[in-house]
Amino acid sequence: MTHDILLAGFGGQGILFAGKILAYSGLMDEKEVSWLPSYGPEMRGGTCNCSVCISDDPIGSPLVLEPSILIAMNTPSLEKFVNSVKPDGVIIVDSTMVDIKVERTDVKTFYVPATQLASDNGLPGGANIILLGKLFKETGIVSAETFKKAIEKVVPAKKASLAANNLKAVQIGMDFNG
């Protein structure tokens, strides 16, 4: 089993944080893992993406050029990466921020209004984690327990109170049927 995951959006949307949670999840499940962040010089508001590989086998390159899973948090990211997703891959879109549809028929696409759900549930900045919840539900990429432990590990000790919000966001993503 190998999952080549690409998370993409604007700086400030929590792309790198979400990628770190995925990477720690893989580590905790004793998988081979790579995490490679990439962002423009603008940082917040600039383009940002993160490659995460989770595999049973050694990983040859941390760069994900043909993702099996794409999480797109804005329209430019979806436009840029949609055609690079492998056939039979999964695309998860924040439909609050993306105003186009995926026209490919050889991938599974899920539209989650993650930014709106985060706002409605008092979770500012939680859209990225809601999308991870949807990813977890649709792929079972790691165990639920591992996913929760990874969130607790990645949230800094000085912000430990935010772990509960992140777990709530994961549940919202898992419960969303759209």
SEMIVO-237875 format. One record per residue (C-alpha): residue number from 0; residue in three letters; x, y, z. Coordinates in nm, 4 decimals. Example, Ala and Ser with C-alpha at 12.3 -4.5 7.8 and 13.67 -1.06 7.14 Angstrom:
# SEMIVO-237875
nr  rest  c1  c2  c3
0  ALA  1.2300  -0.4500  0.7800 $
1  SER  1.3670  -0.1060  0.7140 $
This chain:
# SEMIVO-237875
nr  rest  c1  c2  c3
0  MET  0.0000  0.0000  0.0000 $
1  THR  0.1298  0.3407  -0.0975 $
2  HIS  -0.0535  0.6714  -0.0719 $
3  ASP  0.0992  0.9672  -0.2532 $
4  ILE  -0.0888  1.2677  -0.1174 $
5  LEU  -0.0754  1.6271  -0.2321 $
6  LEU  -0.2362  1.8989  -0.0196 $
7  ALA  -0.2611  2.2389  -0.1858 $
8  GLY  -0.3994  2.5850  -0.1169 $
9  PHE  -0.2981  2.9308  -0.0020 $
10  GLY  -0.0472  2.9958  0.2753 $
11  GLY  -0.2328  3.0355  0.6035 $
12  GLN  -0.4912  2.7617  0.5296 $
13  GLY  -0.3001  2.5051  0.7358 $
14  ILE  -0.1735  2.2966  0.4442 $
15  LEU  0.1621  2.2169  0.6083 $
16  PHE  -0.0024  2.1442  0.9454 $
17  ALA  -0.2468  1.9016  0.7813 $
18  GLY  0.0415  1.7345  0.5993 $
19  LYS  0.2300  1.6997  0.9252 $
20  ILE  -0.0712  1.5271  1.0843 $
21  LEU  -0.0843  1.2814  0.7932 $
22  ALA  0.2884  1.2148  0.8195 $
23  TYR  0.2738  1.1540  1.1951 $
24  SER  -0.0252  0.9260  1.1407 $
25  GLY  0.1811  0.7144  0.9053 $
26  LEU  0.4743  0.7067  1.1466 $
27  MET  0.2520  0.5978  1.4324 $
28  ASP  0.1140  0.3171  1.2147 $
29  GLU  0.4776  0.2137  1.1538 $
30  LYS  0.4707  0.3008  0.7839 $
31  GLU  0.7419  0.4564  0.5719 $
32  VAL  0.6736  0.8305  0.5520 $
33  SER  0.7942  1.1443  0.3800 $
34  TRP  0.6721  1.5033  0.4260 $
35  LEU  0.7854  1.7720  0.1849 $
36  PRO  0.6462  2.1260  0.2228 $
37  SER  0.6577  2.3798  -0.0579 $
38  TYR  0.5456  2.7399  -0.0431 $
39  GLY  0.6020  3.0618  -0.2299 $
40  PRO  0.8002  3.3513  -0.0859 $
41  GLU  0.4786  3.5316  0.0030 $
42  MET  0.3914  3.2764  0.2763 $
43  ARG  0.0444  3.3793  0.3996 $
44  GLY  -0.1731  3.4304  0.0980 $
45  GLY  0.0827  3.2833  -0.1421 $
46  THR  0.0646  2.9386  -0.2944 $
47  CYS  0.1426  2.6461  -0.0706 $
48  ASN  0.1460  2.2707  -0.1126 $
49  CYS  0.2699  1.9720  0.0752 $
50  SER  0.3646  1.6256  -0.0489 $
51  VAL  0.3091  1.3356  0.1899 $
52  CYS  0.3949  0.9745  0.1085 $
53  ILE  0.2744  0.6940  0.3337 $
54  SER  0.3858  0.3480  0.2297 $
55  ASP  0.4533  -0.0061  0.3435 $
56  ASP  0.7707  0.0027  0.1335 $
57  PRO  1.0700  0.2405  0.1292 $
58  ILE  0.9933  0.5704  -0.0455 $
59  GLY  1.2138  0.6524  -0.3429 $
60  SER  1.1318  1.0223  -0.3647 $
61  PRO  0.9434  1.2545  -0.1305 $
62  LEU  0.8161  1.4630  -0.4241 $
63  VAL  0.4598  1.3764  -0.5272 $
64  LEU  0.4189  1.4417  -0.9001 $
65  GLU  0.1271  1.2016  -0.9568 $
66  PRO  -0.0795  1.1978  -0.6393 $
67  SER  -0.3221  0.9185  -0.5617 $
68  ILE  -0.4968  1.1706  -0.3337 $
69  LEU  -0.5349  1.5463  -0.3826 $
70  ILE  -0.6786  1.7851  -0.1258 $
71  ALA  -0.7457  2.1214  -0.2937 $
72  MET  -0.8359  2.4167  -0.0734 $
73  ASN  -0.8617  2.6796  -0.3473 $
74  THR  -0.9408  2.7113  -0.7181 $
75  PRO  -0.5833  2.7771  -0.8428 $
76  SER  -0.4614  2.4621  -0.6662 $
77  LEU  -0.7362  2.2456  -0.8129 $
78  GLU  -0.6714  2.3857  -1.1607 $
79  LYS  -0.2979  2.3276  -1.1266 $
80  PHE  -0.3048  1.9702  -0.9935 $
81  VAL  -0.6332  1.8078  -1.1051 $
82  ASN  -0.4835  1.6477  -1.4156 $
83  SER  -0.1842  1.5062  -1.2286 $
84  VAL  -0.3987  1.2806  -1.0051 $
85  LYS  -0.3621  0.9118  -1.0930 $
86  PRO  -0.6646  0.7389  -1.2482 $
87  ASP  -0.8799  0.5870  -0.9715 $
88  GLY  -0.7410  0.8528  -0.7369 $
89  VAL  -0.9309  1.0637  -0.4870 $
90  ILE  -0.9814  1.4401  -0.4992 $
91  ILE  -1.1222  1.6247  -0.1977 $
92  VAL  -1.2228  1.9848  -0.2608 $
93  ASP  -1.3097  2.2659  -0.0205 $
94  SER  -1.6225  2.3666  -0.2117 $
95  THR  -1.6548  2.6887  -0.0107 $
96  MET  -1.3332  2.8166  -0.1690 $
97  VAL  -1.3426  2.6363  -0.5062 $
98  ASP  -1.5969  2.7477  -0.7635 $
99  ILE  -1.5284  2.4885  -1.0345 $
100  LYS  -1.6065  2.1177  -1.0683 $
101  VAL  -1.3731  1.8322  -1.1553 $
102  GLU  -1.4592  1.7134  -1.5055 $
103  ARG  -1.2551  1.3932  -1.4899 $
104  THR  -1.4582  1.0731  -1.4637 $
105  ASP  -1.1679  0.8441  -1.3713 $
106  VAL  -1.1296  0.9799  -1.0150 $
107  LYS  -1.3538  0.9957  -0.7097 $
108  THR  -1.4262  1.3559  -0.6181 $
109  PHE  -1.5728  1.4783  -0.2906 $
110  TYR  -1.6903  1.8356  -0.2431 $
111  VAL  -1.6865  1.9453  0.1201 $
112  PRO  -1.7781  2.3036  0.2161 $
113  ALA  -1.5041  2.2846  0.4771 $
114  THR  -1.4479  2.6575  0.5295 $
115  GLN  -1.8226  2.7114  0.5796 $
116  LEU  -1.8522  2.4082  0.8115 $
117  ALA  -1.5581  2.5360  1.0173 $
118  SER  -1.7207  2.8794  1.0471 $
119  ASP  -2.0631  2.7334  1.1335 $
120  ASN  -1.9096  2.5235  1.4116 $
121  GLY  -1.6920  2.7924  1.5695 $
122  LEU  -1.3704  2.6397  1.4363 $
123  PRO  -1.1882  2.9216  1.2569 $
124  GLY  -0.8981  2.7796  1.0618 $
125  GLY  -1.0386  2.4264  1.0922 $
126  ALA  -1.1231  2.3671  0.7250 $
127  ASN  -0.7970  2.1789  0.6671 $
128  ILE  -0.8750  1.9327  0.9468 $
129  ILE  -1.2347  1.8877  0.8296 $
130  LEU  -1.0927  1.7837  0.4914 $
131  LEU  -0.8588  1.5383  0.6664 $
132  GLY  -1.1632  1.3895  0.8399 $
133  LYS  -1.3253  1.3356  0.5004 $
134  LEU  -1.0016  1.1860  0.3688 $
135  PHE  -0.9847  0.9474  0.6627 $
136  LYS  -1.3483  0.8422  0.6164 $
137  GLU  -1.3189  0.7808  0.2425 $
138  THR  -0.9790  0.6078  0.2376 $
139  GLY  -0.9200  0.4588  0.5851 $
140  ILE  -0.5594  0.5641  0.5268 $
141  VAL  -0.4743  0.5055  0.8956 $
142  SER  -0.6667  0.3842  1.1994 $
143  ALA  -0.8977  0.6257  1.3815 $
144  GLU  -0.6972  0.5899  1.7018 $
145  THR  -0.3717  0.6655  1.5221 $
146  PHE  -0.5235  0.9706  1.3563 $
147  LYS  -0.6338  1.1087  1.6946 $
148  LYS  -0.2925  1.0434  1.8502 $
149  ALA  -0.1224  1.2203  1.5584 $
150  ILE  -0.3360  1.5303  1.6114 $
151  GLU  -0.2475  1.5335  1.9805 $
152  LYS  0.1216  1.4943  1.8895 $
153  VAL  0.1305  1.7689  1.6262 $
154  VAL  -0.0630  2.0320  1.8229 $
155  PRO  0.2040  2.2160  2.0287 $
156  ALA  0.1865  2.1773  2.4082 $
157  LYS  0.1225  2.5505  2.4521 $
158  LYS  -0.1880  2.5107  2.2322 $
159  ALA  -0.3066  2.1780  2.3749 $
160  SER  -0.6554  2.3202  2.4182 $
161  LEU  -0.6829  2.3268  2.0382 $
162  ALA  -0.6514  1.9476  2.0129 $
163  ALA  -1.0175  1.9107  2.1118 $
164  ASN  -1.1196  2.1528  1.8365 $
165  ASN  -0.9142  1.9572  1.5840 $
166  LEU  -1.0761  1.6311  1.6921 $
167  LYS  -1.4174  1.7979  1.6543 $
168  ALA  -1.3170  1.9130  1.3040 $
169  VAL  -1.2104  1.5590  1.2092 $
170  GLN  -1.5504  1.4303  1.3202 $
171  ILE  -1.7322  1.6974  1.1173 $
172  GLY  -1.5386  1.5887  0.8084 $
173  MET  -1.6104  1.2232  0.8737 $
174  ASP  -1.9805  1.2913  0.9243 $
175  PHE  -2.0211  1.5080  0.6124 $
176  ASN  -2.2120  1.3328  0.3358 $
177  GLY  -2.2182  1.5504  0.0302 $
